[in-house]
Amino acid sequence: MNNLGPSSFFALPALALGLAALLAVSDGLAAVTVDEFPNADSVTVEEIERVTVATNGAYRAEIEYWSKMLTKNGCRSGRVIEFDYSARLSETELVYVGVIGTNGVERAIDLATTTKETTDNSSADENIYDPLDRHVTCTVPDLAIGETLHVKAVRSTSGGRIYGNWSGVAMLEGGCPILKSVYEVRVPKELPIRRKALRNPLGNVTATERTLEDGSVVHTYVATNSPQMFREPDMPTPWTVAEHVRLSTVADWKDLSRWYWE
């Protein structure tokens, strides 16, 4: 998920969930060592994405992750946090970046001085330029081996790409080992999930559903101990071959084709 988002939606349990996650991360950090993960430059100890969907397809996603640095290469990569978004469709904000030192003390990074936003020109070679395509970069100073990067971000939209519908994809496997990955989506009773799939399963995912008093449904996927994915020459796009979850409120392709036709 972190290959790249305070909500009234989770207002009641937010503090408890945050403390529980923090305790779990603290317990897991000591077990993450080079001896335990000899092929990894870093290890994602825990990552969480909680999505709240509105009746019109708009959503708010809260993203948080902890990644421990094991090598110089891991630190080099971890020192630069990047994400892209389209201002035409959404808003994305890097809310917090902190570093947990080897002494267990967490220091906050000053986002005002370390973060910059620019136009994303990655499609210029294809003669495509859109000033609303944005690229955000945060530079983390003095990140050292054995330290843990702690990141929070929020992503939101004012409406679905197809009005009145929502869909989402969450990666549960990536370029480093992931000890725990949580993907949680809450949809209103007026806009239920109609299609869902776990692609390229590794046998390490637990899926649950629970209905709240207001009729909304919370879909939760928890992956544990996802192994590191290694890139191969000419392999397909990683997200198509790695373990991931797909959810949608669209029933089938006919709904999509009808929308395009109209």
Secondary structure, 3 states (H helix, E strand, C coil): CCCCCCCHHHCCCHHHHHHHHHHHHHHHHCCCCCCCCCCCCEEEEEEEEEEEECCCCCEEEEEEEEEEECCHHHHHHHCEEEEEEECCCCEEEEEEEEEECCCCCEEECCHHHHEEEEECCCCHHHCCCCCCEEEEEEECCCCCCCCEEEEEEEEECCCCCCCCCCEEEEECCCCCCEEEEEEEEEECCCCCCCEEEEECCCCCEEEEEEECCCCCEEEEEEEEEECCCCCCCCCCCHHHHCCEEEEECCCCHHHHHHHHHC
